[in-house]
């Protein structure tokens, strides 16, 4: 999963503070992933409810700002919030794999809306 991959790359960058190339690569990957996510939620074909789209967009704007801060900084602690966001989203998606599945209808459950 891309959230986990980005988190692992940033954790590696924290361990290799002498190598700015590792940091740059990790942050570029994270930025690219979040940019793709932004593009997806603004696509008219995206069926997520508007409040969820708005929350994702707000979070992605924060991630963009934090990514820029981490790129400009030499403090590996600036990666912590990005790692945390990506890990938490990965866990949430992993723990709720059927979140995007359609709700069962009366034909498949044997119930009726009027019952």
Buried (B, 14 or more C-beta within 10 A) or exposed (E): EBBBBBBBBBBBBBEBEEEEEBBEBBBEBBBEBBEEBBEEBEEEEEEEEEEEBEEBBEBBEBBBEBBEBBBEEEEBEBBBBBBEBBBEBBEEBEEEEEEEEEEEEEEEEEEEEEE
